[in-house]
Amino acid sequence: MQANTEPETGPARTAPPRVTLRSDLRASVTDGSVALGVTGALFVLIYLRIEAKTSSTVTVMPFMADTEAFWVYFLSQAFGWSALLWAYGTVVLGLLLSGPRPARLPVSGPRLERLHRTTSINTMVLILAHALFFAVELFRHDKDAWYSAAATAFIESFVPGGYQSGTGRIAIPLGQAALYLAIPLGLLFYARHRIGAKTWRVMHRFVIVVYVLSVWHTLLYGTNVWYDGWFRTTIWLLQLPIAALLLLRLLRPARRSERLGAPGAHPGSQRGWGLRAAGRIAAAGVLVALLAVLISGRDGGREEPPADTSSTHNHG
């Protein structure tokens, strides 16, 4: 910027462009292309593991060794894993941006904020693609008339309680809840001027619930990690940074009004102080629980493959 030697004729400082959904959709193309590339790589990996019979999916459902018949299901799995990976990234970025930021960051704050928004958009798209390809898989293998098969696939994939087979009775509603919460909570950012910034901040905090539901859905229904092992342990290990960042965010909030002092010195109500204190205790408890799981090696997953799964012809 030039020195302001002629204030009367010098150029006026322009305001930063307003962030809109349209501008973020354009900015998300690059991130989305990377997500599709990762999804493609995951699909190839899953496909090859199925053909080599080294995936737990074949142990759970031996009939899926027919890769030509079930490739759409493997594509759904690939989209699910990339959705979880992108959800992880956007949650970490959100926690970094919502609290005291590290002194040294590889990129500027505005670029991190835009990356957080674009990864959030692509996470929603990946979750939706995961659900859509699962519905397509159900439709492809339904022997009823096309309209009946389409209705059944829609109900089982998108209506809570519609899927009545095996572990999916619990796992699929968890995934549906993550999808139906992720879209409005993510898009509310672009309506914050209408609903109020404070209301948006309060509602946006529930995004962490979407992530928890996504991980829970994966551990219950991801046949790749159905049995205890290094892959499942790695998923648990990756939750430690998020739990630690969440706890740090609660202990050192960016806004002074959110800091937790003595109850009598709290600027708001005693109820508000109690809710904030409960949030910090809950986050610390989650961190302790994660450590306990990692140390004990027991997370409630299936410890041994069943003796015979040849008659189990369902996706879960």
Stockholm file with secondary structure:
# STOCKHOLM 1.0

chainA/1-316         MQANTEPETGPARTAPPRVTLRSDLRASVTDGSVALGVTGALFVLIYLRIEAKTSSTVTVMPFMADTEAFWVYFLSQAFGWSALLWAYGTVVLGLLLSGPRPARLPVSGPRLERLHRTTSINTMVLILAHALFFAVELFRHDKDAWYSAAATAFIESFVPGGYQSGTGRIAIPLGQAALYLAIPLGLLFYARHRIGAKTWRVMHRFVIVVYVLSVWHTLLYGTNVWYDGWFRTTIWLLQLPIAALLLLRLLRPARRSERLGAPGAHPGSQRGWGLRAAGRIAAAGVLVALLAVLISGRDGGREEPPADTSSTHNHG
#=GR chainA/1-316 SS CCCCSCTTTSCCCCCCCCCCHHHHHHHHHHHHHHHHHHHHHHHHHHHHHHHTTCSHHHHHCGGGGCHHHHHHHHHHHHHHHHHHHHHHHHHHHHHHHHSCCCSCCSSCHHHHHHHHHHHHHHHHHHHHHHHHHHHHHHHHTCCSCHHHHHHHHHHHHHSTTCCCSTTHHHHHHHHHHHHHHHHHHHHGGGGHHHHCHHHHHHHHTTHHHHHHHHHHHHHHHCGGGCBSSHHHHHHHHHHHHHHHHHHHHHHSCSSGGGCCCCGGGCSSCHHHHHHHHHHHHHHHHHHHHHHHHHHHCCCSSBCSCCSCCTTCCSCC
#=GC SS_cons         CCCCSCTTTSCCCCCCCCCCHHHHHHHHHHHHHHHHHHHHHHHHHHHHHHHTTCSHHHHHCGGGGCHHHHHHHHHHHHHHHHHHHHHHHHHHHHHHHHSCCCSCCSSCHHHHHHHHHHHHHHHHHHHHHHHHHHHHHHHHTCCSCHHHHHHHHHHHHHSTTCCCSTTHHHHHHHHHHHHHHHHHHHHGGGGHHHHCHHHHHHHHTTHHHHHHHHHHHHHHHCGGGCBSSHHHHHHHHHHHHHHHHHHHHHHSCSSGGGCCCCGGGCSSCHHHHHHHHHHHHHHHHHHHHHHHHHHHCCCSSBCSCCSCCTTCCSCC
//
